[in-house]
């Protein structure tokens, strides 16, 4: 899980860089595509949620099944 958490961190950094570059490019032409910006920001938020879940699993010693249940929103898994 540590390796996956590192991969997620790399993905997050890359996506944030792309979001920043996209924003700068749009600013330079004076036109913002809110849909594209929103989609990119949503991808970063998705990565953040997954990383938070993995970090929780590591802290609490959760099994993969417990993490999957949490990801699906199964309340019976909460400790």
Jmol script that loads the backbone (N, CA, C; Angstrom):
load data "model"
ATOM      1  N   UNK A   1       0.815  -1.193   0.000  1.00  0.00           N
ATOM      2  CA  UNK A   1       0.000   0.000   0.000  1.00  0.00           C
ATOM      3  C   UNK A   1       0.864   1.264   0.000  1.00  0.00           C
ATOM      4  N   UNK A   2       2.036   1.183   0.621  1.00  0.00           N
ATOM      5  CA  UNK A   2       2.937   2.339   0.619  1.00  0.00           C
ATOM      6  C   UNK A   2       3.324   2.716  -0.807  1.00  0.00           C
ATOM      7  N   UNK A   3       3.606   1.697  -1.623  1.00  0.00           N
ATOM      8  CA  UNK A   3       3.980   1.957  -3.017  1.00  0.00           C
ATOM      9  C   UNK A   3       2.842   2.639  -3.764  1.00  0.00           C
ATOM     10  N   UNK A   4       1.623   2.163  -3.527  1.00  0.00           N
ATOM     11  CA  UNK A   4       0.462   2.759  -4.194  1.00  0.00           C
ATOM     12  C   UNK A   4       0.271   4.205  -3.743  1.00  0.00           C
ATOM     13  N   UNK A   5       0.496   4.457  -2.484  1.00  0.00           N
ATOM     14  CA  UNK A   5       0.373   5.818  -1.963  1.00  0.00           C
ATOM     15  C   UNK A   5       1.397   6.738  -2.632  1.00  0.00           C
ATOM     16  N   UNK A   6       2.611   6.240  -2.836  1.00  0.00           N
ATOM     17  CA  UNK A   6       3.633   7.024  -3.539  1.00  0.00           C
ATOM     18  C   UNK A   6       3.230   7.281  -5.000  1.00  0.00           C
ATOM     19  N   UNK A   7       2.668   6.253  -5.639  1.00  0.00           N
ATOM     20  CA  UNK A   7       2.199   6.421  -7.019  1.00  0.00           C
ATOM     21  C   UNK A   7       1.104   7.480  -7.091  1.00  0.00           C
ATOM     22  N   UNK A   8       0.195   7.451  -6.137  1.00  0.00           N
ATOM     23  CA  UNK A   8      -0.881   8.442  -6.103  1.00  0.00           C
ATOM     24  C   UNK A   8      -0.318   9.850  -5.910  1.00  0.00           C
ATOM     25  N   UNK A   9       0.709   9.976  -5.068  1.00  0.00           N
ATOM     26  CA  UNK A   9       1.325  11.274  -4.847  1.00  0.00           C
ATOM     27  C   UNK A   9       1.946  11.798  -6.143  1.00  0.00           C
ATOM     28  N   UNK A  10       2.613  10.917  -6.880  1.00  0.00           N
ATOM     29  CA  UNK A  10       3.198  11.308  -8.164  1.00  0.00           C
ATOM     30  C   UNK A  10       2.115  11.708  -9.160  1.00  0.00           C
ATOM     31  N   UNK A  11       1.025  10.940  -9.198  1.00  0.00           N
ATOM     32  CA  UNK A  11      -0.087  11.264 -10.093  1.00  0.00           C
ATOM     33  C   UNK A  11      -0.692  12.614  -9.727  1.00  0.00           C
ATOM     34  N   UNK A  12      -0.845  12.863  -8.431  1.00  0.00           N
ATOM     35  CA  UNK A  12      -1.425  14.122  -7.964  1.00  0.00           C
ATOM     36  C   UNK A  12      -0.554  15.299  -8.392  1.00  0.00           C
ATOM     37  N   UNK A  13       0.747  15.170  -8.165  1.00  0.00           N
ATOM     38  CA  UNK A  13       1.669  16.243  -8.546  1.00  0.00           C
ATOM     39  C   UNK A  13       1.615  16.503 -10.054  1.00  0.00           C
ATOM     40  N   UNK A  14       1.587  15.440 -10.823  1.00  0.00           N
ATOM     41  CA  UNK A  14       1.528  15.570 -12.278  1.00  0.00           C
ATOM     42  C   UNK A  14       0.230  16.252 -12.705  1.00  0.00           C
ATOM     43  N   UNK A  15      -0.888  15.807 -12.151  1.00  0.00           N
ATOM     44  CA  UNK A  15      -2.177  16.392 -12.515  1.00  0.00           C
ATOM     45  C   UNK A  15      -2.290  17.845 -12.075  1.00  0.00           C
ATOM     46  N   UNK A  16      -1.742  18.169 -10.913  1.00  0.00           N
ATOM     47  CA  UNK A  16      -1.751  19.565 -10.482  1.00  0.00           C
ATOM     48  C   UNK A  16      -0.909  20.424 -11.409  1.00  0.00           C
ATOM     49  N   UNK A  17       0.226  19.883 -11.852  1.00  0.00           N
ATOM     50  CA  UNK A  17       1.068  20.599 -12.806  1.00  0.00           C
ATOM     51  C   UNK A  17       0.341  20.846 -14.114  1.00  0.00           C
ATOM     52  N   UNK A  18      -0.369  19.818 -14.597  1.00  0.00           N
ATOM     53  CA  UNK A  18      -1.143  19.959 -15.828  1.00  0.00           C
ATOM     54  C   UNK A  18      -2.255  20.983 -15.651  1.00  0.00           C
ATOM     55  N   UNK A  19      -2.912  20.962 -14.500  1.00  0.00           N
ATOM     56  CA  UNK A  19      -3.977  21.924 -14.214  1.00  0.00           C
ATOM     57  C   UNK A  19      -3.416  23.348 -14.198  1.00  0.00           C
ATOM     58  N   UNK A  20      -2.278  23.516 -13.556  1.00  0.00           N
ATOM     59  CA  UNK A  20      -1.648  24.830 -13.524  1.00  0.00           C
ATOM     60  C   UNK A  20      -1.253  25.302 -14.901  1.00  0.00           C
ATOM     61  N   UNK A  21      -0.651  24.428 -15.676  1.00  0.00           N
ATOM     62  CA  UNK A  21      -0.229  24.785 -17.033  1.00  0.00           C
ATOM     63  C   UNK A  21      -1.443  25.139 -17.886  1.00  0.00           C
ATOM     64  N   UNK A  22      -2.500  24.352 -17.774  1.00  0.00           N
ATOM     65  CA  UNK A  22      -3.718  24.606 -18.522  1.00  0.00           C
ATOM     66  C   UNK A  22      -4.293  25.979 -18.162  1.00  0.00           C
ATOM     67  N   UNK A  23      -4.290  26.296 -16.864  1.00  0.00           N
ATOM     68  CA  UNK A  23      -4.820  27.571 -16.392  1.00  0.00           C
ATOM     69  C   UNK A  23      -4.003  28.744 -16.924  1.00  0.00           C
ATOM     70  N   UNK A  24      -2.681  28.600 -16.880  1.00  0.00           N
ATOM     71  CA  UNK A  24      -1.802  29.663 -17.384  1.00  0.00           C
ATOM     72  C   UNK A  24      -2.022  29.870 -18.883  1.00  0.00           C
ATOM     73  N   UNK A  25      -2.121  28.777 -19.622  1.00  0.00           N
ATOM     74  CA  UNK A  25      -2.342  28.879 -21.067  1.00  0.00           C
ATOM     75  C   UNK A  25      -3.666  29.575 -21.366  1.00  0.00           C
ATOM     76  N   UNK A  26      -4.696  29.222 -20.626  1.00  0.00           N
ATOM     77  CA  UNK A  26      -6.004  29.846 -20.839  1.00  0.00           C
ATOM     78  C   UNK A  26      -5.959  31.326 -20.469  1.00  0.00           C
ATOM     79  N   UNK A  27      -5.249  31.633 -19.401  1.00  0.00           N
ATOM     80  CA  UNK A  27      -5.128  33.040 -18.995  1.00  0.00           C
ATOM     81  C   UNK A  27      -4.390  33.846 -20.049  1.00  0.00           C
ATOM     82  N   UNK A  28      -3.401  33.234 -20.672  1.00  0.00           N
ATOM     83  CA  UNK A  28      -2.612  33.970 -21.673  1.00  0.00           C
ATOM     84  C   UNK A  28      -3.433  34.330 -22.903  1.00  0.00           C
ATOM     85  N   UNK A  29      -4.456  33.531 -23.209  1.00  0.00           N
ATOM     86  CA  UNK A  29      -5.317  33.855 -24.352  1.00  0.00           C
ATOM     87  C   UNK A  29      -6.594  34.574 -23.909  1.00  0.00           C
ATOM     88  N   UNK A  30      -6.773  34.703 -22.596  1.00  0.00           N
ATOM     89  CA  UNK A  30      -7.914  35.438 -22.067  1.00  0.00           C
ATOM     90  C   UNK A  30      -9.236  34.714 -22.149  1.00  0.00           C
ATOM     91  N   UNK A  31      -9.193  33.381 -22.201  1.00  0.00           N
ATOM     92  CA  UNK A  31     -10.418  32.600 -22.300  1.00  0.00           C
ATOM     93  C   UNK A  31     -10.256  31.313 -21.488  1.00  0.00           C
ATOM     94  N   UNK A  32     -11.176  31.105 -20.560  1.00  0.00           N
ATOM     95  CA  UNK A  32     -11.113  29.929 -19.698  1.00  0.00           C
ATOM     96  C   UNK A  32     -12.187  28.923 -20.084  1.00  0.00           C
ATOM     97  N   UNK A  33     -11.768  27.678 -20.224  1.00  0.00           N
ATOM     98  CA  UNK A  33     -12.698  26.580 -20.501  1.00  0.00           C
ATOM     99  C   UNK A  33     -13.018  25.929 -19.160  1.00  0.00           C
ATOM    100  N   UNK A  34     -14.106  26.365 -18.570  1.00  0.00           N
ATOM    101  CA  UNK A  34     -14.463  25.885 -17.224  1.00  0.00           C
ATOM    102  C   UNK A  34     -14.657  24.372 -17.180  1.00  0.00           C
ATOM    103  N   UNK A  35     -15.184  23.812 -18.253  1.00  0.00           N
ATOM    104  CA  UNK A  35     -15.411  22.365 -18.284  1.00  0.00           C
ATOM    105  C   UNK A  35     -14.085  21.612 -18.166  1.00  0.00           C
ATOM    106  N   UNK A  36     -13.102  22.016 -18.970  1.00  0.00           N
ATOM    107  CA  UNK A  36     -11.791  21.349 -18.922  1.00  0.00           C
ATOM    108  C   UNK A  36     -11.124  21.542 -17.564  1.00  0.00           C
ATOM    109  N   UNK A  37     -11.185  22.756 -17.043  1.00  0.00           N
ATOM    110  CA  UNK A  37     -10.594  23.019 -15.729  1.00  0.00           C
ATOM    111  C   UNK A  37     -11.281  22.193 -14.646  1.00  0.00           C
ATOM    112  N   UNK A  38     -12.596  22.136 -14.716  1.00  0.00           N
ATOM    113  CA  UNK A  38     -13.361  21.375 -13.732  1.00  0.00           C
ATOM    114  C   UNK A  38     -13.047  19.884 -13.805  1.00  0.00           C
ATOM    115  N   UNK A  39     -12.926  19.368 -15.008  1.00  0.00           N
ATOM    116  CA  UNK A  39     -12.598  17.947 -15.180  1.00  0.00           C
ATOM    117  C   UNK A  39     -11.225  17.629 -14.594  1.00  0.00           C
ATOM    118  N   UNK A  40     -10.264  18.494 -14.859  1.00  0.00           N
ATOM    119  CA  UNK A  40      -8.906  18.270 -14.349  1.00  0.00           C
ATOM    120  C   UNK A  40      -8.883  18.373 -12.823  1.00  0.00           C
ATOM    121  N   UNK A  41      -9.586  19.361 -12.288  1.00  0.00           N
ATOM    122  CA  UNK A  41      -9.655  19.515 -10.830  1.00  0.00           C
ATOM    123  C   UNK A  41     -10.363  18.321 -10.194  1.00  0.00           C
ATOM    124  N   UNK A  42     -11.379  17.799 -10.845  1.00  0.00           N
ATOM    125  CA  UNK A  42     -12.092  16.626 -10.332  1.00  0.00           C
ATOM    126  C   UNK A  42     -11.171  15.407 -10.286  1.00  0.00           C
ATOM    127  N   UNK A  43     -10.289  15.299 -11.262  1.00  0.00           N
ATOM    128  CA  UNK A  43      -9.326  14.187 -11.275  1.00  0.00           C
ATOM    129  C   UNK A  43      -8.373  14.290 -10.079  1.00  0.00           C
ATOM    130  N   UNK A  44      -7.919  15.500  -9.784  1.00  0.00           N
ATOM    131  CA  UNK A  44      -7.049  15.706  -8.618  1.00  0.00           C
ATOM    132  C   UNK A  44      -7.802  15.347  -7.339  1.00  0.00           C
ATOM    133  N   UNK A  45      -9.050  15.768  -7.238  1.00  0.00           N
ATOM    134  CA  UNK A  45      -9.855  15.464  -6.047  1.00  0.00           C
ATOM    135  C   UNK A  45     -10.053  13.959  -5.894  1.00  0.00           C
ATOM    136  N   UNK A  46     -10.239  13.265  -7.002  1.00  0.00           N
ATOM    137  CA  UNK A  46     -10.406  11.802  -6.972  1.00  0.00           C
ATOM    138  C   UNK A  46      -9.131  11.131  -6.439  1.00  0.00           C
ATOM    139  N   UNK A  47      -7.994  11.595  -6.907  1.00  0.00           N
ATOM    140  CA  UNK A  47      -6.712  11.060  -6.437  1.00  0.00           C
ATOM    141  C   UNK A  47      -6.551  11.338  -4.945  1.00  0.00           C
ATOM    142  N   UNK A  48      -6.912  12.551  -4.520  1.00  0.00           N
ATOM    143  CA  UNK A  48      -6.830  12.907  -3.095  1.00  0.00           C
ATOM    144  C   UNK A  48      -7.680  11.980  -2.234  1.00  0.00           C
ATOM    145  N   UNK A  49      -8.905  11.712  -2.689  1.00  0.00           N
ATOM    146  CA  UNK A  49      -9.794  10.818  -1.913  1.00  0.00           C
ATOM    147  C   UNK A  49      -9.198   9.422  -1.783  1.00  0.00           C
ATOM    148  N   UNK A  50      -8.650   8.918  -2.884  1.00  0.00           N
ATOM    149  CA  UNK A  50      -8.049   7.583  -2.840  1.00  0.00           C
ATOM    150  C   UNK A  50      -6.823   7.573  -1.929  1.00  0.00           C
ATOM    151  N   UNK A  51      -5.996   8.604  -2.015  1.00  0.00           N
ATOM    152  CA  UNK A  51      -4.805   8.680  -1.167  1.00  0.00           C
ATOM    153  C   UNK A  51      -5.194   8.777   0.303  1.00  0.00           C
ATOM    154  N   UNK A  52      -6.230   9.544   0.611  1.00  0.00           N
ATOM    155  CA  UNK A  52      -6.705   9.644   1.997  1.00  0.00           C
ATOM    156  C   UNK A  52      -7.171   8.287   2.510  1.00  0.00           C
ATOM    157  N   UNK A  53      -7.863   7.545   1.657  1.00  0.00           N
ATOM    158  CA  UNK A  53      -8.351   6.221   2.041  1.00  0.00           C
ATOM    159  C   UNK A  53      -7.184   5.261   2.292  1.00  0.00           C
ATOM    160  N   UNK A  54      -6.189   5.281   1.415  1.00  0.00           N
ATOM    161  CA  UNK A  54      -5.018   4.416   1.581  1.00  0.00           C
ATOM    162  C   UNK A  54      -4.269   4.797   2.853  1.00  0.00           C
ATOM    163  N   UNK A  55      -4.085   6.090   3.090  1.00  0.00           N
ATOM    164  CA  UNK A  55      -3.390   6.537   4.300  1.00  0.00           C
ATOM    165  C   UNK A  55      -4.148   6.080   5.547  1.00  0.00           C
ATOM    166  N   UNK A  56      -5.458   6.168   5.520  1.00  0.00           N
ATOM    167  CA  UNK A  56      -6.263   5.697   6.655  1.00  0.00           C
ATOM    168  C   UNK A  56      -6.064   4.199   6.858  1.00  0.00           C
ATOM    169  N   UNK A  57      -6.061   3.472   5.750  1.00  0.00           N
ATOM    170  CA  UNK A  57      -5.860   2.026   5.841  1.00  0.00           C
ATOM    171  C   UNK A  57      -4.527   1.676   6.465  1.00  0.00           C
ATOM    172  N   UNK A  58      -3.492   2.410   6.099  1.00  0.00           N
ATOM    173  CA  UNK A  58      -2.170   2.162   6.677  1.00  0.00           C
ATOM    174  C   UNK A  58      -2.153   2.508   8.171  1.00  0.00           C
ATOM    175  N   UNK A  59      -2.750   3.641   8.516  1.00  0.00           N
ATOM    176  CA  UNK A  59      -2.764   4.070   9.918  1.00  0.00           C
ATOM    177  C   UNK A  59      -3.543   3.106  10.802  1.00  0.00           C
ATOM    178  N   UNK A  60      -4.659   2.617  10.277  1.00  0.00           N
ATOM    179  CA  UNK A  60      -5.544   1.771  11.081  1.00  0.00           C
ATOM    180  C   UNK A  60      -5.309   0.279  10.876  1.00  0.00           C
ATOM    181  N   UNK A  61      -4.392  -0.066   9.991  1.00  0.00           N
ATOM    182  CA  UNK A  61      -4.104  -1.472   9.740  1.00  0.00           C
ATOM    183  C   UNK A  61      -5.258  -2.210   9.083  1.00  0.00           C
ATOM    184  N   UNK A  62      -5.975  -1.521   8.194  1.00  0.00           N
ATOM    185  CA  UNK A  62      -7.122  -2.133   7.533  1.00  0.00           C
ATOM    186  C   UNK A  62      -6.678  -3.117   6.456  1.00  0.00           C
ATOM    187  N   UNK A  63      -7.511  -4.115   6.232  1.00  0.00           N
ATOM    188  CA  UNK A  63      -7.256  -5.060   5.151  1.00  0.00           C
ATOM    189  C   UNK A  63      -7.714  -4.438   3.838  1.00  0.00           C
ATOM    190  N   UNK A  64      -7.310  -5.058   2.749  1.00  0.00           N
ATOM    191  CA  UNK A  64      -7.734  -4.595   1.435  1.00  0.00           C
ATOM    192  C   UNK A  64      -9.255  -4.647   1.324  1.00  0.00           C
ATOM    193  N   UNK A  65      -9.868  -5.692   1.852  1.00  0.00           N
ATOM    194  CA  UNK A  65     -11.331  -5.805   1.805  1.00  0.00           C
ATOM    195  C   UNK A  65     -11.991  -4.668   2.579  1.00  0.00           C
ATOM    196  N   UNK A  66     -11.434  -4.315   3.733  1.00  0.00           N
ATOM    197  CA  UNK A  66     -11.987  -3.216   4.517  1.00  0.00           C
ATOM    198  C   UNK A  66     -11.855  -1.886   3.765  1.00  0.00           C
ATOM    199  N   UNK A  67     -10.730  -1.703   3.077  1.00  0.00           N
ATOM    200  CA  UNK A  67     -10.555  -0.496   2.269  1.00  0.00           C
ATOM    201  C   UNK A  67     -11.569  -0.444   1.128  1.00  0.00           C
ATOM    202  N   UNK A  68     -11.775  -1.578   0.478  1.00  0.00           N
ATOM    203  CA  UNK A  68     -12.753  -1.628  -0.608  1.00  0.00           C
ATOM    204  C   UNK A  68     -14.148  -1.321  -0.090  1.00  0.00           C
ATOM    205  N   UNK A  69     -14.478  -1.845   1.088  1.00  0.00           N
ATOM    206  CA  UNK A  69     -15.785  -1.556   1.693  1.00  0.00           C
ATOM    207  C   UNK A  69     -15.916  -0.066   1.999  1.00  0.00           C
ATOM    208  N   UNK A  70     -14.858   0.533   2.521  1.00  0.00           N
ATOM    209  CA  UNK A  70     -14.892   1.977   2.807  1.00  0.00           C
ATOM    210  C   UNK A  70     -15.062   2.783   1.529  1.00  0.00           C
ATOM    211  N   UNK A  71     -14.378   2.374   0.477  1.00  0.00           N
ATOM    212  CA  UNK A  71     -14.468   3.076  -0.801  1.00  0.00           C
ATOM    213  C   UNK A  71     -15.891   3.033  -1.351  1.00  0.00           C
ATOM    214  N   UNK A  72     -16.585   1.927  -1.089  1.00  0.00           N
ATOM    215  CA  UNK A  72     -17.969   1.804  -1.536  1.00  0.00           C
ATOM    216  C   UNK A  72     -18.948   2.484  -0.581  1.00  0.00           C
ATOM    217  N   UNK A  73     -18.424   2.905   0.585  1.00  0.00           N
ATOM    218  CA  UNK A  73     -19.281   3.587   1.540  1.00  0.00           C
ATOM    219  C   UNK A  73     -20.009   2.650   2.479  1.00  0.00           C
ATOM    220  N   UNK A  74     -19.476   1.464   2.684  1.00  0.00           N
ATOM    221  CA  UNK A  74     -20.087   0.483   3.578  1.00  0.00           C
ATOM    222  C   UNK A  74     -19.846   0.912   5.017  1.00  0.00           C
ATOM    223  N   UNK A  75     -20.889   1.364   5.703  1.00  0.00           N
ATOM    224  CA  UNK A  75     -20.783   1.894   7.061  1.00  0.00           C
ATOM    225  C   UNK A  75     -20.391   0.821   8.082  1.00  0.00           C
ATOM    226  N   UNK A  76     -20.626  -0.437   7.788  1.00  0.00           N
ATOM    227  CA  UNK A  76     -20.316  -1.493   8.764  1.00  0.00           C
ATOM    228  C   UNK A  76     -18.825  -1.664   8.950  1.00  0.00           C
ATOM    229  N   UNK A  77     -18.007  -1.085   8.074  1.00  0.00           N
ATOM    230  CA  UNK A  77     -16.555  -1.221   8.166  1.00  0.00           C
ATOM    231  C   UNK A  77     -15.950  -0.222   9.114  1.00  0.00           C
ATOM    232  N   UNK A  78     -16.646   0.882   9.404  1.00  0.00           N
ATOM    233  CA  UNK A  78     -16.050   1.928  10.231  1.00  0.00           C
ATOM    234  C   UNK A  78     -15.719   1.404  11.605  1.00  0.00           C
ATOM    235  N   UNK A  79     -14.574   1.876  12.132  1.00  0.00           N
ATOM    236  CA  UNK A  79     -14.091   1.390  13.433  1.00  0.00           C
ATOM    237  C   UNK A  79     -14.306   2.410  14.482  1.00  0.00           C
TER     238      UNK A  79
END
end "model"
wireframe off; spacefill off
backbone 0.3
color backbone group
